[in-house]
């Protein structure tokens, strides 16, 4: 009879989540390209989602998994609006460097 595998400890999921969140935070703080900043924000949101699912699994509750769907919905809306703003700025200025975008007038 095959042996049932056990789940890794909760701390393993939280460590991976903290590493992903840290990489995303460093990407937001260091990079100047708005597309890379958006990807870093998405990485941070997915790190939070990983910790929510891990806690939900280890507490035998579906609340964390339902909250993940809410976070994914908000993240999708954020990407749509953010990319629309970036495309609009690129069409007018031909440059999307964050340091040079200090005014949002057209």
C-alpha positions in Angstrom: 0.0 0.0 0.0 1.5 3.4 -1.0 2.3 5.8 1.8 0.4 9.1 1.8 2.7 12.1 1.5 2.6 14.8 4.1 2.4 18.5 3.5 5.5 20.6 4.1 5.3 22.7 7.3 3.6 26.0 7.3 6.9 27.8 7.8 8.2 26.6 4.4 5.3 28.3 2.7 5.8 31.5 4.7 9.5 31.6 4.0 8.9 31.2 0.2 6.2 33.9 0.5 8.5 36.2 2.3 11.2 35.7 -0.3 8.8 36.4 -3.1 7.5 39.5 -1.4 11.0 40.8 -0.7 12.0 40.3 -4.4 8.9 42.2 -5.4 9.5 45.0 -3.0 13.1 45.4 -4.2 11.9 45.5 -7.8 9.5 48.3 -6.9 12.1 50.3 -5.1 15.0 49.9 -7.5 13.6 49.6 -11.0 12.5 52.7 -13.0 10.5 50.9 -15.8 6.8 51.0 -15.0 6.2 47.6 -16.6 8.8 46.0 -14.3 7.3 47.9 -11.4 3.8 46.4 -12.2 5.4 42.9 -12.5 7.0 43.4 -9.1 3.6 44.5 -7.6 2.0 41.4 -9.0 4.8 39.3 -7.5 4.1 40.9 -4.1 0.4 40.2 -4.5 1.0 36.6 -5.4 3.3 36.2 -2.4 0.4 37.4 -0.2 -1.9 35.0 -2.0 0.5 32.1 -1.3 0.5 32.9 2.5 -3.3 33.2 2.5 -3.7 29.8 0.9 -1.1 28.3 3.2 -2.9 29.6 6.3 -6.2 28.6 4.9 -5.0 25.0 4.2 -3.4 24.6 7.6 -6.4 26.1 9.5 -8.9 24.0 7.4 -10.8 27.1 6.4 -11.9 28.3 3.0 -11.8 32.0 4.0 -8.3 32.6 2.8 -8.9 30.9 -0.5 -12.0 33.1 -1.1 -10.0 36.2 -0.2 -7.4 35.2 -2.8 -10.1 35.4 -5.5 -10.8 39.0 -4.3 -7.1 39.9 -4.5 -6.8 38.4 -8.0 -9.8 40.4 -9.2 -8.4 43.6 -7.8 -4.9 42.8 -9.3 -6.4 42.2 -12.7 -8.2 45.5 -12.6 -5.0 47.2 -11.5 -3.1 45.8 -14.4 -5.7 46.9 -16.9 -5.8 50.5 -15.6 -2.0 50.7 -15.2 -1.2 49.4 -18.6 -3.7 51.8 -20.2 -2.0 54.7 -18.4 1.4 53.5 -19.5 0.3 53.1 -23.1 -1.2 56.6 -23.1 2.0 58.1 -21.7 4.2 56.2 -24.2 2.1 57.5 -27.1 2.5 61.2 -26.1 6.1 61.2 -24.8 7.8 58.1 -26.3 9.5 57.5 -23.0 8.2 55.6 -20.0 10.9 56.3 -17.4 9.4 56.7 -14.0 11.8 59.4 -12.9 10.8 61.6 -15.9 7.1 61.2 -15.3 6.5 63.8 -12.7 3.4 65.5 -14.2 0.3 63.8 -15.5 -0.9 66.6 -17.7 -1.5 66.0 -21.4 
